[in-house]
Amino acid sequence: MKRLIIPVLAGAMSLAAFQAMAADKVTLQLKWVTQAQFAGYYVAKAKGFYEAEGLDVEIKPGGPDIAPEQVIAGGGADVIV
């Protein structure tokens, strides 16, 4: 039994090491200025939900002069709303 536990423990520890890598950077472009309809994105960031999934999320507010489709087409964001 001890012979089985050691390789399993070593495998589990090596998997834990992979989770220590840097978070993936993601930029989220909102379609309008910060308001209640986008609260979920901000709450998820504040509570660390993105970090728990290995994401480093930057939330960019929109506005009247911001076209999210053009922002993502130009490489200024990874995700648009």
SETILUM-791639 format. One record per residue (C-alpha): residue number from 1; residue in three letters; x, y, z. Coordinates in Angstrom, 2 decimals. Last residue first. Layout:
SETILUM-791639
<site><num>NUM</num><residuo>ALA</residuo><c1>X</c1><c2>Y</c2><c3>Z</c3></site>
...
***
This chain:
SETILUM-791639
<site><num>81</num><residuo>VAL</residuo><c1>-20.22</c1><c2>43.10</c2><c3>-24.06</c3></site>
<site><num>80</num><residuo>ILE</residuo><c1>-16.76</c1><c2>42.66</c2><c3>-25.51</c3></site>
<site><num>79</num><residuo>VAL</residuo><c1>-14.00</c1><c2>40.12</c2><c3>-24.85</c3></site>
<site><num>78</num><residuo>ASP</residuo><c1>-10.28</c1><c2>40.17</c2><c3>-25.71</c3></site>
<site><num>77</num><residuo>ALA</residuo><c1>-9.91</c1><c2>43.93</c2><c3>-25.88</c3></site>
<site><num>76</num><residuo>GLY</residuo><c1>-7.81</c1><c2>46.57</c2><c3>-27.64</c3></site>
<site><num>75</num><residuo>GLY</residuo><c1>-6.90</c1><c2>44.28</c2><c3>-30.52</c3></site>
<site><num>74</num><residuo>GLY</residuo><c1>-8.24</c1><c2>46.60</c2><c3>-33.24</c3></site>
<site><num>73</num><residuo>ALA</residuo><c1>-11.16</c1><c2>44.30</c2><c3>-34.03</c3></site>
<site><num>72</num><residuo>ILE</residuo><c1>-11.93</c1><c2>44.11</c2><c3>-30.30</c3></site>
<site><num>71</num><residuo>VAL</residuo><c1>-12.08</c1><c2>47.90</c2><c3>-29.99</c3></site>
<site><num>70</num><residuo>GLN</residuo><c1>-14.00</c1><c2>48.29</c2><c3>-33.24</c3></site>
<site><num>69</num><residuo>GLU</residuo><c1>-16.74</c1><c2>45.94</c2><c3>-32.06</c3></site>
<site><num>68</num><residuo>PRO</residuo><c1>-16.79</c1><c2>47.65</c2><c3>-28.65</c3></site>
<site><num>67</num><residuo>ALA</residuo><c1>-17.62</c1><c2>51.02</c2><c3>-30.26</c3></site>
<site><num>66</num><residuo>ILE</residuo><c1>-16.56</c1><c2>53.69</c2><c3>-27.77</c3></site>
<site><num>65</num><residuo>ASP</residuo><c1>-17.48</c1><c2>57.37</c2><c3>-28.29</c3></site>
<site><num>64</num><residuo>PRO</residuo><c1>-20.74</c1><c2>57.24</c2><c3>-26.32</c3></site>
<site><num>63</num><residuo>GLY</residuo><c1>-19.13</c1><c2>55.30</c2><c3>-23.51</c3></site>
<site><num>62</num><residuo>GLY</residuo><c1>-17.44</c1><c2>52.05</c2><c3>-22.60</c3></site>
<site><num>61</num><residuo>PRO</residuo><c1>-15.83</c1><c2>50.98</c2><c3>-19.36</c3></site>
<site><num>60</num><residuo>LYS</residuo><c1>-12.71</c1><c2>48.81</c2><c3>-19.50</c3></site>
<site><num>59</num><residuo>ILE</residuo><c1>-12.59</c1><c2>45.81</c2><c3>-17.16</c3></site>
<site><num>58</num><residuo>GLU</residuo><c1>-9.16</c1><c2>44.22</c2><c3>-16.72</c3></site>
<site><num>57</num><residuo>VAL</residuo><c1>-9.32</c1><c2>40.52</c2><c3>-15.85</c3></site>
<site><num>56</num><residuo>ASP</residuo><c1>-6.37</c1><c2>38.47</c2><c3>-14.60</c3></site>
<site><num>55</num><residuo>LEU</residuo><c1>-7.74</c1><c2>34.96</c2><c3>-15.08</c3></site>
<site><num>54</num><residuo>GLY</residuo><c1>-6.67</c1><c2>31.70</c2><c3>-13.43</c3></site>
<site><num>53</num><residuo>GLU</residuo><c1>-10.14</c1><c2>30.47</c2><c3>-12.47</c3></site>
<site><num>52</num><residuo>ALA</residuo><c1>-9.77</c1><c2>31.53</c2><c3>-8.82</c3></site>
<site><num>51</num><residuo>GLU</residuo><c1>-8.45</c1><c2>34.86</c2><c3>-10.07</c3></site>
<site><num>50</num><residuo>TYR</residuo><c1>-11.69</c1><c2>35.46</c2><c3>-11.97</c3></site>
<site><num>49</num><residuo>PHE</residuo><c1>-13.82</c1><c2>34.67</c2><c3>-8.92</c3></site>
<site><num>48</num><residuo>GLY</residuo><c1>-11.76</c1><c2>36.97</c2><c3>-6.68</c3></site>
<site><num>47</num><residuo>LYS</residuo><c1>-14.70</c1><c2>38.59</c2><c3>-4.88</c3></site>
<site><num>46</num><residuo>ALA</residuo><c1>-13.91</c1><c2>42.02</c2><c3>-6.32</c3></site>
<site><num>45</num><residuo>LYS</residuo><c1>-13.58</c1><c2>40.64</c2><c3>-9.86</c3></site>
<site><num>44</num><residuo>ALA</residuo><c1>-16.87</c1><c2>38.75</c2><c3>-9.68</c3></site>
<site><num>43</num><residuo>VAL</residuo><c1>-18.52</c1><c2>41.85</c2><c3>-8.19</c3></site>
<site><num>42</num><residuo>TYR</residuo><c1>-17.23</c1><c2>44.00</c2><c3>-11.06</c3></site>
<site><num>41</num><residuo>TYR</residuo><c1>-18.50</c1><c2>41.64</c2><c3>-13.76</c3></site>
<site><num>40</num><residuo>GLY</residuo><c1>-21.84</c1><c2>41.19</c2><c3>-12.00</c3></site>
<site><num>39</num><residuo>ALA</residuo><c1>-22.34</c1><c2>44.94</c2><c3>-11.67</c3></site>
<site><num>38</num><residuo>PHE</residuo><c1>-22.44</c1><c2>45.46</c2><c3>-15.45</c3></site>
<site><num>37</num><residuo>GLN</residuo><c1>-26.18</c1><c2>46.20</c2><c3>-15.66</c3></site>
<site><num>36</num><residuo>ALA</residuo><c1>-25.85</c1><c2>48.47</c2><c3>-12.62</c3></site>
<site><num>35</num><residuo>GLN</residuo><c1>-23.65</c1><c2>51.10</c2><c3>-14.28</c3></site>
<site><num>34</num><residuo>THR</residuo><c1>-20.09</c1><c2>51.63</c2><c3>-15.49</c3></site>
<site><num>33</num><residuo>VAL</residuo><c1>-20.15</c1><c2>53.45</c2><c3>-18.81</c3></site>
<site><num>32</num><residuo>TRP</residuo><c1>-21.38</c1><c2>51.63</c2><c3>-21.91</c3></site>
<site><num>31</num><residuo>LYS</residuo><c1>-20.52</c1><c2>48.75</c2><c3>-24.20</c3></site>
<site><num>30</num><residuo>LEU</residuo><c1>-18.08</c1><c2>47.15</c2><c3>-21.77</c3></site>
<site><num>29</num><residuo>GLN</residuo><c1>-14.66</c1><c2>46.01</c2><c3>-22.97</c3></site>
<site><num>28</num><residuo>LEU</residuo><c1>-13.23</c1><c2>43.03</c2><c3>-21.06</c3></site>
<site><num>27</num><residuo>THR</residuo><c1>-9.45</c1><c2>42.61</c2><c3>-21.20</c3></site>
<site><num>26</num><residuo>VAL</residuo><c1>-8.05</c1><c2>39.20</c2><c3>-20.29</c3></site>
<site><num>25</num><residuo>LYS</residuo><c1>-4.60</c1><c2>38.42</c2><c3>-18.88</c3></site>
<site><num>24</num><residuo>ASP</residuo><c1>-4.05</c1><c2>34.72</c2><c3>-18.17</c3></site>
<site><num>23</num><residuo>ALA</residuo><c1>-2.96</c1><c2>34.15</c2><c3>-14.57</c3></site>
<site><num>22</num><residuo>ALA</residuo><c1>0.65</c1><c2>33.28</c2><c3>-13.83</c3></site>
<site><num>21</num><residuo>MET</residuo><c1>1.53</c1><c2>29.67</c2><c3>-13.03</c3></site>
<site><num>20</num><residuo>ALA</residuo><c1>0.98</c1><c2>28.27</c2><c3>-9.52</c3></site>
<site><num>19</num><residuo>GLN</residuo><c1>-1.73</c1><c2>25.91</c2><c3>-10.75</c3></site>
<site><num>18</num><residuo>PHE</residuo><c1>0.91</c1><c2>23.77</c2><c3>-12.46</c3></site>
<site><num>17</num><residuo>ALA</residuo><c1>2.61</c1><c2>23.11</c2><c3>-9.12</c3></site>
<site><num>16</num><residuo>ALA</residuo><c1>-0.57</c1><c2>21.57</c2><c3>-7.71</c3></site>
<site><num>15</num><residuo>LEU</residuo><c1>-0.46</c1><c2>18.98</c2><c3>-10.47</c3></site>
<site><num>14</num><residuo>SER</residuo><c1>3.08</c1><c2>18.02</c2><c3>-9.42</c3></site>
<site><num>13</num><residuo>MET</residuo><c1>1.91</c1><c2>17.60</c2><c3>-5.83</c3></site>
<site><num>12</num><residuo>ALA</residuo><c1>-0.88</c1><c2>15.26</c2><c3>-6.89</c3></site>
<site><num>11</num><residuo>GLY</residuo><c1>1.53</c1><c2>13.14</c2><c3>-8.90</c3></site>
<site><num>10</num><residuo>ALA</residuo><c1>3.95</c1><c2>12.87</c2><c3>-5.97</c3></site>
<site><num>9</num><residuo>LEU</residuo><c1>1.09</c1><c2>11.82</c2><c3>-3.69</c3></site>
<site><num>8</num><residuo>VAL</residuo><c1>-0.03</c1><c2>9.15</c2><c3>-6.16</c3></site>
<site><num>7</num><residuo>PRO</residuo><c1>3.53</c1><c2>7.91</c2><c3>-6.57</c3></site>
<site><num>6</num><residuo>ILE</residuo><c1>4.00</c1><c2>7.68</c2><c3>-2.76</c3></site>
<site><num>5</num><residuo>ILE</residuo><c1>0.60</c1><c2>6.13</c2><c3>-1.97</c3></site>
<site><num>4</num><residuo>LEU</residuo><c1>1.02</c1><c2>3.09</c2><c3>-4.22</c3></site>
<site><num>3</num><residuo>ARG</residuo><c1>4.27</c1><c2>1.84</c2><c3>-2.68</c3></site>
<site><num>2</num><residuo>LYS</residuo><c1>2.86</c1><c2>2.41</c2><c3>0.79</c3></site>
<site><num>1</num><residuo>MET</residuo><c1>0.00</c1><c2>0.00</c2><c3>0.00</c3></site>
***
